[in-house]
């Protein structure tokens, strides 16, 4: 199989991909066409169908596995496919495991690292809370291991939520050791829990899109509700500690305009915001590097609010 990550400018390909998205579109000149997003486990690529009346083009929809023949080209510093032929693939012609992006890291090993972090939390109430959420609910644990951390921005793959959560927790562990003013157990607990709402914000693959609650509430509110419920079931859980933990979750995006209901007011919340933001943004650059062949300027990126490019030097 020719994976999307292996495609290069000028390639001619005949391959089966998963159709993640398909929309009818019209150019400024009135030319009708299809905008398509194709996917396999290594990523996604945009594709176009221009000749809608061609007998070689068989109609397909989002969610179909489609065999396409097409040409790969570079457009606005990103690869895309012009589809010349298409047909819906039959069961048995493809292996679904090849079509959904998955973490490159070992999930079992990452889970054991998470369990180790839970074991390191000495505060009895925070320890009980983490064990209740992650270790005493086997169904939640399995969902968490398989969840994506985003629809498309960063860690948008199976296991992405676990990978991102560990990276943020690693960052917080360093920060807590560097600045004694921080209550380490509170920060580590907040790091482990900050994105648990994403297990309900996004539908699992192959959909990996916002659920109704994801659209109506968002993962920050959902996660805070999950923590509130779990903490309420632990006898004598201190009200102040619960509020401080929930504040860290509510404020972890840093600014109201970034979706945080609260701006960080505790040092642990500030640290969590920095740790989360750093991992997200560096992962964005990592994924750009993995999927971009050009070392020229890549244009404006809204997450950095500037024109970006990859480093040319060694």
MOKA-V329344 format. One record per backbone hydrogen bond with DSSP energy under -1.0 kcal/mol. NH is the residue of the N-H (numbers start at 1). CO is the residue of the C=O. If there is no record, write none. Layout:
NH_CO / NH_CO
This chain:
6_3 / 7_4 / 10_72 / 11_8 / 13_70 / 15_68 / 17_66 / 18_39 / 19_64 / 20_37 / 21_37 / 23_35 / 25_33 / 27_31 / 30_27 / 33_25 / 34_49 / 35_23 / 36_47 / 37_21 / 38_45 / 39_18 / 40_43 / 41_98 / 43_40 / 45_38 / 47_36 / 48_81 / 49_34 / 52_50 / 54_51 / 57_54 / 58_86 / 63_19 / 64_61 / 66_17 / 67_87 / 68_15 / 69_85 / 70_13 / 71_82 / 72_11 / 73_80 / 75_78 / 78_75 / 80_73 / 81_46 / 82_71 / 83_48 / 84_69 / 85_69 / 86_56 / 87_67 / 89_65 / 93_90 / 98_95 / 99_96 / 103_158 / 110_106 / 111_107 / 112_108 / 113_109 / 114_110 / 115_111 / 116_112 / 117_113 / 118_114 / 119_115 / 121_118 / 127_123 / 128_124 / 129_125 / 130_126 / 131_127 / 132_128 / 133_129 / 134_130 / 135_131 / 136_131 / 141_137 / 142_138 / 143_139 / 144_140 / 145_141 / 146_142 / 147_143 / 149_155 / 157_155 / 158_101 / 160_157 / 161_147 / 163_159 / 164_160 / 165_161 / 166_162 / 167_163 / 168_164 / 169_165 / 170_166 / 171_167 / 172_168 / 173_169 / 174_170 / 175_171 / 176_172 / 177_173 / 178_174 / 179_175 / 182_179 / 187_183 / 188_184 / 189_185 / 190_186 / 191_187 / 192_188 / 193_189 / 194_190 / 196_193 / 198_195 / 199_196 / 200_197 / 201_197 / 202_198 / 203_209 / 207_204 / 208_204 / 211_201 / 215_211 / 216_212 / 217_213 / 218_213 / 222_218 / 223_219 / 224_220 / 225_221 / 226_222 / 227_223 / 228_224 / 229_225 / 230_226 / 231_227 / 232_228 / 234_231 / 237_234 / 242_238 / 243_239 / 244_240 / 245_241 / 246_242 / 247_243 / 248_244 / 249_245 / 250_246 / 251_247 / 252_249 / 254_251 / 258_255 / 259_256 / 260_255 / 262_250 / 270_266 / 271_267 / 272_268 / 273_269 / 274_270 / 275_271 / 276_272 / 277_273 / 278_274 / 279_275 / 280_276 / 281_277 / 282_278 / 283_279 / 284_280 / 285_281 / 286_282 / 287_283 / 288_284 / 289_285 / 290_286 / 291_287 / 292_288 / 298_308 / 301_306 / 304_301 / 305_301 / 306_301 / 308_299
